[in-house]
Amino acid sequence: MRTLVTGGAGCIGSDLAAALLSQGHEVLVVDNLSSGKLDHIEPLLGLPKFRFMGGDLEDGSMLDSAMAGIDMVWHFAANPDVKFVEGEPTDKDLRQNTICTYNVLEAMRKHGVKQLAFSSTSAVYGVSPVQPIPESAFFPRPISLYGATKLACEGMISAFGNLFGMRCWIFRFVNIVGPKVRKKGRTVVGDFIARLQQNPGSLLILGDGQQAKSYLLTEECVAAMLFAVEHANESLNVFNLGCDDWLQVTSIADLVVRAMGLSGVSYEFTGGEGGWPGDVPRFRLDVGAINRLGWRAKLNSEQAVEQAVQSTLRMMQASR
Ligand SMILES: NC(=O)c1ccc[n+]([C@@H]2O[C@H](COP(=O)([O-])OP(=O)(O)OC[C@H]3O[C@@H](n4cnc5c(N)ncnc54)[C@H](O)[C@@H]3O)[C@@H](O)[C@H]2O)c1
């Protein structure tokens, strides 16, 4: 199968691209390297079934030439950072998430491409009174621009799928952790390691440290998506992807401190329930649907974060 991976130079997209190649598929990665890195796909460059095209999904004519001859799109490109920074334009997520997703869908329609997998997020649910949150959560109410625009992407995908006969898989990820670090929009593991490298005596933790979220290792996330695409055949397939439990932010700090061989580190808190405006302080997702399909995470949140911390430190050491 000829596949297009948008955002394929990113942390998750690059692992997915490698997995697709190992299954024998052809892979074209389109990425503008805004938060991704060529390093992430360096081992793939030069493989006969792999191609990289530098480009922005806001550019319709670039997308048009990328889409020619494609059988399935894995759409991962997005502004990956949930945090809204005061002073930034409020249409950043709208353009990079919703408009770019529309551009991808429109190019698919023009070229008769009938299959799409999409990386959505737990942020579409916002603050839910029901925990764990099922896919059928009535009227999700996102509290961030990131979550709102990803929900809008899901709406566009549902409509294009219905109108133009596309089969689509929407994956709502919990926090995905692994060894790769983005250029910008650091995840909690990368953030704690970077702060402690700067100042090993004290760690600034956003919020009150009581936030509790679910975590899944990148390789498990990729395995779950490949499994779902193979086994779920509705016209629109929506899955929460994660594990059953959650982990407190202070426990992540403890794991990072221990893995870095530090002791006596004092924790400072910025305070407040969430780490930043739009942060959902506590969530875990109901993963019954993907479990019933036949896939279950091998690691719980603590094991996933522990592995991510170890592998991130190893990767940093190797690149010194
Ligand atoms: N990492 C997580 O915890 C998490 C959780 C929920 C959802 N997601 C979603 O998963 C996907 C991948 O996330 P990631 O963690 O690998 O982030 P990432 O930043 O590593 O990957 C995103 C990639 O998209 C590229 N990109 C962004 N805008 C683009 C554009 N307009 N045109 C072309 N390329 C563009 C970036 O350069 C980057 O390589 C994103 O859609 C993200 O929203 C991630």
The ligand as a Gaussian input file, in Angstrom:
#p B3LYP/6-31G(d) Opt

LIG

0 1
 N        2.310000      13.401000      22.066000
 C        1.150000      13.373000      22.679000
 O        1.057000      13.196000      23.902000
 C       -0.127000      13.545000      21.885000
 C       -1.348000      13.426000      22.558000
 C       -2.525000      13.592000      21.832000
 C       -2.482000      13.835000      20.468000
 N       -1.267000      13.964000      19.847000
 C       -1.266000      14.252000      18.406000
 O       -0.405000      13.329000      17.751000
 C        0.197000      13.944000      16.616000
 C        1.708000      13.777000      16.675000
 O        2.198000      14.377000      17.871000
 P        3.721000      14.304000      18.305000
 O        3.758000      14.224000      19.776000
 O        4.430000      13.273000      17.486000
 O        4.180000      15.772000      17.926000
 P        5.367000      16.266000      16.957000
 O        5.414000      17.740000      17.089000
 O        6.591000      15.492000      17.240000
 O        4.783000      15.865000      15.511000
 C        3.985000      16.746000      14.712000
 C        4.684000      16.883000      13.364000
 O        3.875000      17.663000      12.485000
 C        4.727000      18.590000      11.781000
 N        3.859000      19.699000      11.364000
 C        3.173000      20.550000      12.160000
 N        2.444000      21.421000      11.426000
 C        2.680000      21.103000      10.120000
 C        2.208000      21.629000       8.882000
 N        1.366000      22.667000       8.830000
 N        2.656000      21.054000       7.728000
 C        3.522000      20.012000       7.752000
 N        3.992000      19.481000       8.898000
 C        3.573000      20.009000      10.074000
 C        5.805000      18.949000      12.776000
 O        6.985000      19.463000      12.204000
 C        6.026000      17.596000      13.469000
 O        7.020000      16.838000      12.797000
 C       -0.252000      15.422000      16.625000
 O       -1.373000      15.536000      15.766000
 C       -0.689000      15.627000      18.062000
 O       -1.676000      16.628000      18.170000
 C       -0.089000      13.821000      20.519000

